[in-house]
Amino acid sequence: MSKPDKRDEIVRAALELIAEHGFHGAPMAMIAEKANVGAGTIYRYFENKDVLINELYLEIEKHIKATLQEGYSLEKPFRERFLHFGTTLLRHFIACPLNFRYLEQFHNSPYGATFRRDTLLGNAASGCDMLKDLFEQGVAQQILKEFPLVILFALFFGPLMSVVRDHILGFVELDEIMIRRIIEACWDAIKR
């Protein structure tokens, strides 16, 4: 069995600590200790904590994008593609609660505000491009309600994030039937 790469260990430690303690509650020294590396070693891989935070986000987003593409086809009807994205996202977050908790903190921080602004204004390529494209297509084809993209995202992602959080906290059990019902409710919220 090969020894884990130091960079991978740093990223894993940062994910666990930031998901548990937040950005400010996970100083670089704590990340280094959890990763079993010297504090200076982190700076060989990441210029500073901001770079680490953003690169970790990009790695999680890349993984989510790959997951969303599995079984996705532009040939399928719009509603089916929408349901695919929603159910795939819910399943992913249930299976990867640390990723969810990290993303939740990221998107509710200044890091996430910058990302959202760039994504919604089209200033940056991201894993959300597939979703953004789908939503823009839905509005253009008069399948979705004519709201600004930020409102459509709120009506779609807001409920998803809330139920995933409640599932992780043990307030609700999300089985396949419930996942499907939730995604259909999100569909009902934004379809014309």
FENWO-V261387 format. One record per residue. N is the residue number from 1. RES is the residue in one letter. SS is DSSP state (H for helix, E for strand, C for the rest). PHI is phi in radians with two decimals (999 if undefined). PSI is psi in whole degrees, 0 to 359 (none if undefined). Layout:
# FENWO-V261387
N/RES/SS/PHI/PSI  N/RES/SS/PHI/PSI
This chain:
# FENWO-V261387
1/M/C/999/131  2/S/C/-1.41/154  3/K/C/-1.33/134  4/P/C/-1.05/144  5/D/C/-1.13/140  6/K/H/-1.05/320  7/R/H/-1.06/315  8/D/H/-1.07/320  9/E/H/-1.13/321  10/I/H/-1.14/315  11/V/H/-1.10/315  12/R/H/-1.07/315  13/A/H/-1.11/317  14/A/H/-1.09/316  15/L/H/-1.03/310  16/E/H/-1.09/314  17/L/H/-1.24/318  18/I/H/-1.20/320  19/A/H/-1.07/324  20/E/H/-1.47/319  21/H/H/-2.02/354  22/G/C/1.48/172  23/F/C/-1.10/313  24/H/C/-1.33/336  25/G/C/-1.50/3  26/A/C/-2.21/75  27/P/C/-1.15/161  28/M/H/-1.00/323  29/A/H/-1.09/321  30/M/H/-1.19/319  31/I/H/-1.09/315  32/A/H/-1.06/316  33/E/H/-1.09/315  34/K/H/-1.14/326  35/A/H/-1.42/353  36/N/C/1.12/41  37/V/C/-2.30/163  38/G/C/-1.25/151  39/A/H/-0.99/322  40/G/H/-1.15/334  41/T/H/-1.10/323  42/I/H/-0.99/321  43/Y/H/-1.29/352  44/R/H/-1.32/333  45/Y/H/-1.80/329  46/F/C/-2.35/126  47/E/C/-0.98/320  48/N/C/-2.81/181  49/K/H/-1.16/324  50/D/H/-1.03/318  51/V/H/-1.12/316  52/L/H/-1.04/313  53/I/H/-1.05/314  54/N/H/-1.23/321  55/E/H/-1.18/323  56/L/H/-1.10/317  57/Y/H/-1.01/312  58/L/H/-1.10/324  59/E/H/-1.16/317  60/I/H/-1.13/316  61/E/H/-1.07/319  62/K/H/-1.07/318  63/H/H/-1.13/318  64/I/H/-1.13/317  65/K/H/-1.05/317  66/A/H/-1.09/320  67/T/H/-1.13/317  68/L/H/-1.12/328  69/Q/H/-1.32/339  70/E/C/-1.13/119  71/G/C/1.36/5  72/Y/C/-1.57/138  73/S/C/-2.44/131  74/L/C/-1.16/345  75/E/C/-1.36/341  76/K/C/-1.30/156  77/P/C/-1.05/155  78/F/H/-0.95/310  79/R/H/-1.03/319  80/E/H/-1.13/321  81/R/H/-1.16/320  82/F/H/-1.06/311  83/L/H/-1.08/323  84/H/H/-1.04/310  85/F/H/-1.04/313  86/G/H/-1.11/311  87/T/H/-1.18/322  88/T/H/-1.13/318  89/L/H/-1.10/313  90/L/H/-1.04/313  91/R/H/-1.06/318  92/H/H/-1.07/313  93/F/H/-1.18/327  94/I/H/-1.15/318  95/A/H/-1.30/335  96/C/C/-2.23/68  97/P/H/-1.09/330  98/L/H/-1.13/319  99/N/H/-1.04/315  100/F/H/-1.05/311  101/R/H/-1.11/323  102/Y/H/-1.13/311  103/L/H/-1.08/321  104/E/H/-1.06/315  105/Q/H/-1.16/317  106/F/H/-1.03/310  107/H/H/-1.24/342  108/N/C/-1.78/23  109/S/C/-2.18/172  110/P/H/-1.01/329  111/Y/H/-1.04/312  112/G/H/-1.21/326  113/A/H/-1.09/318  114/T/H/-1.12/315  115/F/H/-1.04/311  116/R/H/-1.07/317  117/R/H/-1.04/312  118/D/H/-1.12/320  119/T/H/-1.19/310  120/L/H/-1.20/331  121/L/C/-1.60/0  122/G/C/1.33/23  123/N/C/-1.57/355  124/A/C/-2.63/144  125/A/C/-1.40/142  126/S/C/-2.68/174  127/G/C/-1.13/340  128/C/C/-1.39/357  129/D/H/-1.01/321  130/M/H/-1.08/316  131/L/H/-1.20/316  132/K/H/-1.03/314  133/D/H/-1.05/317  134/L/H/-1.09/315  135/F/H/-1.15/318  136/E/H/-1.10/320  137/Q/H/-1.11/317  138/G/H/-1.07/321  139/V/H/-1.21/314  140/A/H/-1.06/324  141/Q/C/-1.55/6  142/Q/C/1.02/36  143/I/C/-1.58/322  144/L/E/-1.81/156  145/K/C/-1.04/147  146/E/C/-1.49/83  147/F/C/-2.09/159  148/P/C/-1.04/151  149/L/H/-0.94/322  150/V/H/-1.10/325  151/I/H/-1.25/316  152/L/H/-1.06/317  153/F/H/-1.08/319  154/A/H/-1.12/318  155/L/H/-1.21/334  156/F/H/-1.58/304  157/F/H/-1.32/328  158/G/H/-0.97/304  159/P/H/-1.08/321  160/L/H/-1.05/313  161/M/H/-1.13/321  162/S/H/-1.12/315  163/V/H/-1.27/327  164/V/H/-1.14/315  165/R/H/-1.00/314  166/D/H/-1.17/327  167/H/H/-1.14/313  168/I/H/-1.07/324  169/L/C/-1.37/353  170/G/C/1.51/15  171/F/C/-1.42/335  172/V/C/-2.59/147  173/E/C/-1.77/124  174/L/C/-1.79/94  175/D/C/-1.61/179  176/E/H/-1.06/322  177/I/H/-1.14/315  178/M/H/-1.17/320  179/I/H/-1.01/312  180/R/H/-1.07/316  181/R/H/-1.11/320  182/I/H/-1.13/314  183/I/H/-1.14/322  184/E/H/-1.15/326  185/A/H/-1.17/321  186/C/H/-1.10/320  187/W/H/-1.04/313  188/D/H/-1.03/329  189/A/H/-1.23/331  190/I/H/-2.02/349  191/K/E/-1.29/156  192/R/C/-1.30/none
